[in-house]
């Protein structure tokens, strides 16, 4: 049975390893931003709410292969969204997945504080990256 808990410092080596394996955002990973989906003391998945100066970003949502198709990502995302009443942004290659949580596609760049390298956002449409927002106001 999958349970959700706050990440601990001791989780982060494994979270970082999995994030790199799946090519997820591994910048500035602070355990305080993450939650862990766990099955019998084993990390099944994780995600974070990253608080920037002018935005909150849902990101680094990853699910280990053997737990895919079991709604682990949905549990992680719902839990993270329940932890804030503010607007939430994300960038994704799979916008259809996030639409079911109420995210809407934007035709603009993400908030400035989410952009770590200007070139990333300039090339985003070329690789299919989509900026999305869940409005809470």
URWO-V462806 format. One record per residue. N is the residue number from 1. D_CENTER is the distance of its C-alpha to the mean C-alpha in Angstrom with 1 decimal. Layout:
[[N | D_CENTER] [N | D_CENTER]]
//
This chain:
[[1 | 21.9] [2 | 18.2] [3 | 17.7] [4 | 14.8] [5 | 15.5] [6 | 14.5] [7 | 14.0] [8 | 17.2] [9 | 18.2] [10 | 19.7] [11 | 16.4] [12 | 15.0] [13 | 17.3] [14 | 16.2] [15 | 12.4] [16 | 13.3] [17 | 15.6] [18 | 13.3] [19 | 10.6] [20 | 13.8] [21 | 15.2] [22 | 12.5] [23 | 12.3] [24 | 8.6] [25 | 8.4] [26 | 10.5] [27 | 12.0] [28 | 13.1] [29 | 11.6] [30 | 13.2] [31 | 13.4] [32 | 13.8] [33 | 10.2] [34 | 9.1] [35 | 10.2] [36 | 11.8] [37 | 13.0] [38 | 16.5] [39 | 19.6] [40 | 22.8] [41 | 21.5] [42 | 19.4] [43 | 15.7] [44 | 14.6] [45 | 10.8] [46 | 8.2] [47 | 4.9] [48 | 5.3] [49 | 6.8] [50 | 8.4] [51 | 11.8] [52 | 13.6] [53 | 17.3] [54 | 17.1] [55 | 13.6] [56 | 10.6] [57 | 7.2] [58 | 4.1] [59 | 2.0] [60 | 3.7] [61 | 3.9] [62 | 7.6] [63 | 10.8] [64 | 14.2] [65 | 16.7] [66 | 19.1] [67 | 16.8] [68 | 15.6] [69 | 17.3] [70 | 17.5] [71 | 15.0] [72 | 12.9] [73 | 9.5] [74 | 11.2] [75 | 12.2] [76 | 8.9] [77 | 7.6] [78 | 11.2] [79 | 11.6] [80 | 8.9] [81 | 10.5] [82 | 13.8] [83 | 13.4] [84 | 13.9] [85 | 16.4] [86 | 15.5] [87 | 14.2] [88 | 10.5] [89 | 9.5] [90 | 7.2] [91 | 8.7] [92 | 9.0] [93 | 12.0] [94 | 12.0] [95 | 12.5] [96 | 14.7] [97 | 12.2] [98 | 10.5] [99 | 14.0] [100 | 14.9] [101 | 12.8] [102 | 14.8] [103 | 12.8] [104 | 15.5] [105 | 15.8] [106 | 17.1] [107 | 19.9] [108 | 19.3] [109 | 17.3] [110 | 14.4] [111 | 15.8] [112 | 17.7] [113 | 15.9] [114 | 12.7] [115 | 15.1] [116 | 16.0] [117 | 18.4] [118 | 20.2] [119 | 20.9] [120 | 17.2] [121 | 17.2] [122 | 20.8] [123 | 20.1] [124 | 17.1] [125 | 19.2] [126 | 21.2] [127 | 18.5] [128 | 17.1] [129 | 13.9] [130 | 13.5] [131 | 12.6] [132 | 11.9] [133 | 12.6] [134 | 13.0] [135 | 16.4] [136 | 17.6] [137 | 20.9]]
//
